[in-house]
Amino acid sequence: MRSYTREKKIWCGDKYLEVDVIPRTFNADQYTKRGTRSKRKRVSEPKQKNLNQKNARRYLVQLINANFENGDYFLTLTYQDPMKPNSIDAALKEVSNYIRRVKRVYKKFGHELQYILVTEGGDESARINHHIVLKRVDGVSRDDIEELWARGRGRNRQQIGYANCNTIRANSNGVTGIANYLSKDPKGRKRWSSSKNLIRPISRTNDHKYSQRRLEKLAKLPDQGQAYFEQVYKGYQITEIEINYFEMTGWHAYLKMWRL
């Protein structure tokens, strides 16, 4: 079966780039002419917002890296026992109401809320909790964000549970560390959602840059070809390289990099 090797670049904002180099067959791409360079297009968002799926986890990492940076906020919300929701649907409704309260505060200071929400738990072995990545804006403090995790007003105000809003810092692995943490393989089920005003990953393919022979040579180098790739993708610092061989398809490469 005739085949060739495709490079797929995925731009996540203007700082973060992922690259896949994968073998393709002409039968699989019967409507795509080999050697052509595609136009940039938005990466398809997973239909199922369930992080048990590998593609959904990877898309979440791309989305976080495209929109957030060190200095933004990472928020964890839990429930105290009297406030514990009786179902995952009830928890999603609770956190949805909370996000509406945060939106109102952001709007008061002339800003639009940008966020990614991950909810985990809900089965017998795991308590429900929420993690939210928020864009930091002037006028809204971490205390403001934490205090909104409550029901009622005045004397009737009740704290729903624990709320901990931290600034994302480079010395704690930064945004990449948060993205990896949120996308890790879940023991139970993880659900995620986001605001509609986020930058979405953009991709473009190129079918003439690599060959299977080239990938094999790079895989056998002590640095897995890092020096070579840094020449190919000038202006980027490569932070991760994976080159693997699969019996049924051939050599695959996967790279992560940040603009210098």
Summary of the structure (lengths in Angstrom):
residues: 260
radius of gyration: 21.5
end to end distance: 40.6
largest distance: 73.3
contacts: 749
relative contact order: 0.23
helix: 29%
strand: 31%
